[in-house]
Each structure stands twice: as C-alpha cells, then as structure tokens.
Amino acid sequence: MIEIIETNSPEETDAIGRKLASQAEPGQVFTLIGDLGVGKTVFTQGFASGLNIDEPICSPTFTIVQVYDSGRLPFYHFDVYRIGDVEEMDEIGYEDYVYGDGVSLIEWANLIEEILPDHYTRITIEKDLEKGFDYRKITIEQI
C-alpha cells in the first residue's frame, strides 16, 4: 500500500506526523527518508506530539538515538546520518529498541537498510520548489 500526501506548510507536515503516531502500536517501526532541510524534524516533532510527548524534540545526530518515555508509548528517535558502519548500531542497542515495546522512527534509514526489520512503514519526504517553498510530497509505504 502506498499513500501520497501533499502538504503546503510546516503545520500540515506536522499534522501528518501526529496522525500517524496517534495510530501507532507497540513495536512499530517508521523510517524517514529525505534530503537535508526537507522537513524531517518538523514531521518528527508532530509524530512525538501524536504520542502525547510534550518535551522538546530535536534530531539526535550525534547521539544516534534519543529515548522519550513521557508519552503513551516509548518513542525511540534515531538519526543514523553519521553512522559509518551498520555495526555501530549494535553498540547503541539498536535491536533492543526496534524489537521493543515502543515506537521507533529512524531518520536516514536508507543508510542501514540491511538491518531494518522485515516489516516497517517507510516515509519519504520530498520538496518541489516549483510548487512552492513549503510544498512537500510525503509518500507512506508499508514494507
């Protein structure tokens, strides 16, 4: 199943994240793919809000994973942009998170594709400046 959603503001992108997270179940994995500056952080902030997390959300670029326990489910937010080798994921307890009781969202997941679970939701965010500065095409696929 593939769903394509077009948004025209950061608030609309945030709302898509909120909606997906509000329906998330324990053990679900979401991957988030898109170029720098495409709105992954805005989407993730909405996603966290959809899990009833009210603390500030920022990208864990240098820590690789940030854990939020204050919502309706534990939220494991990964940013694997700086991963040099997938073996580094073992060092942070990747499998404990991804196969745990919370919800995982992995930014730049295309860099660790070989260790992703068999089933996950892939979210791709793209810009098209010809359609406007705030335009985003969000593709949601069940893998």
C-alpha positions as CSV (number, residue, x, y, z in Angstrom):
1,M,0.0,0.0,0.0
2,I,1.3,3.4,-1.0
3,E,-0.2,6.7,0.1
4,I,0.9,10.1,-1.2
5,I,0.1,13.2,0.7
6,E,0.9,16.8,-0.4
7,T,1.4,19.5,2.2
8,N,1.9,23.2,1.8
9,S,3.1,24.3,5.2
10,P,5.2,23.0,8.1
11,E,1.9,22.8,10.1
12,E,0.4,20.4,7.6
13,T,3.6,18.3,7.6
14,D,3.5,18.2,11.5
15,A,-0.2,17.1,11.3
16,I,0.7,14.1,9.1
17,G,3.3,13.0,11.7
18,R,0.7,13.5,14.5
19,K,-1.9,11.4,12.7
20,L,0.5,8.5,12.0
21,A,1.7,8.4,15.6
22,S,-1.8,8.6,17.1
23,Q,-2.4,5.2,15.3
24,A,1.0,3.7,16.1
25,E,1.2,0.5,18.1
26,P,4.0,-1.0,20.2
27,G,6.8,-2.5,18.2
28,Q,6.0,-0.4,15.0
29,V,9.0,0.9,13.1
30,F,8.8,4.0,10.9
31,T,11.6,5.1,8.6
32,L,12.0,8.7,7.5
33,I,13.9,9.5,4.3
34,G,14.6,12.9,2.7
35,D,17.3,15.4,1.9
36,L,18.6,17.9,4.4
37,G,16.1,20.6,5.1
38,V,13.1,18.8,3.7
39,G,11.2,18.8,7.0
40,K,12.1,15.5,8.8
41,T,12.4,17.3,12.1
42,V,9.0,19.1,11.7
43,F,7.5,15.7,10.8
44,T,9.2,14.1,13.8
45,Q,8.0,16.8,16.2
46,G,4.5,16.2,15.0
47,F,5.0,12.4,15.4
48,A,6.1,12.9,19.0
49,S,3.0,15.1,19.7
50,G,0.9,12.3,18.3
51,L,2.3,10.1,21.0
52,N,1.5,12.7,23.6
53,I,5.1,13.7,24.2
54,D,5.3,17.3,25.2
55,E,9.1,17.7,25.7
56,P,11.2,19.4,23.0
57,I,12.2,17.1,20.1
58,C,15.5,17.6,18.3
59,S,17.4,15.4,15.9
60,P,19.9,13.1,17.7
61,T,22.5,13.4,15.0
62,F,25.5,13.0,17.4
63,T,23.9,10.6,19.9
64,I,22.2,8.5,17.2
65,V,19.2,7.6,19.4
66,Q,17.1,9.7,21.8
67,V,14.5,7.9,24.0
68,Y,11.3,9.6,25.2
69,D,9.3,7.8,27.8
70,S,6.7,10.5,28.7
71,G,4.1,9.6,26.0
72,R,1.5,6.9,25.6
73,L,4.3,4.6,24.2
74,P,8.1,4.8,24.5
75,F,9.4,6.7,21.5
76,Y,12.9,5.8,20.1
77,H,14.1,8.5,17.7
78,F,17.1,7.6,15.6
79,D,19.2,9.7,13.3
80,V,21.7,7.5,11.6
81,Y,23.1,10.1,9.2
82,R,26.6,9.9,10.8
83,I,26.8,6.1,11.0
84,G,29.9,4.9,9.3
85,D,29.2,1.2,9.6
86,V,25.9,-0.6,10.5
87,E,27.9,-2.5,13.2
88,E,27.8,0.8,15.2
89,M,24.1,0.2,15.6
90,D,24.8,-2.8,17.8
91,E,26.8,-0.6,20.2
92,I,23.7,1.5,20.9
93,G,21.4,-1.4,21.5
94,Y,19.5,-0.9,18.2
95,E,17.7,-4.3,18.3
96,D,16.5,-3.7,21.9
97,Y,14.8,-0.6,20.7
98,V,13.5,-1.7,17.4
99,Y,12.1,-5.0,18.7
100,G,11.0,-3.5,22.0
101,D,7.6,-2.2,23.2
102,G,7.9,1.3,21.9
103,V,7.7,3.0,18.6
104,S,10.8,3.6,16.5
105,L,11.3,6.4,14.0
106,I,14.6,6.2,12.1
107,E,15.8,9.2,10.1
108,W,18.2,8.4,7.1
109,A,17.1,4.7,7.4
110,N,18.3,4.1,3.8
111,L,21.8,4.1,5.3
112,I,21.0,1.0,7.4
113,E,18.6,-0.8,5.1
114,E,20.2,-4.2,5.6
115,I,19.3,-4.3,9.3
116,L,15.8,-2.9,9.1
117,P,13.0,-5.3,10.3
118,D,11.1,-7.3,7.7
119,H,8.0,-5.0,8.1
120,Y,8.0,-1.3,8.6
121,T,6.5,1.9,7.4
122,R,8.7,3.9,5.0
123,I,8.0,7.7,4.9
124,T,9.7,9.7,2.2
125,I,9.6,13.5,2.2
126,E,10.4,15.4,-1.0
127,K,10.4,19.1,-1.9
128,D,9.5,20.6,-5.2
129,L,10.3,24.3,-5.3
130,E,8.3,24.8,-8.5
131,K,5.2,24.1,-6.4
132,G,6.3,26.5,-3.6
133,F,8.8,26.8,-0.9
134,D,6.7,25.0,1.7
135,Y,5.4,22.3,-0.6
136,R,6.2,18.7,0.5
137,K,5.3,15.4,-1.1
138,I,5.1,12.7,1.6
139,T,5.0,9.1,0.4
140,I,4.0,6.5,3.0
141,E,4.6,2.8,2.1
142,Q,4.1,-0.4,4.1
143,I,7.1,-2.6,3.6
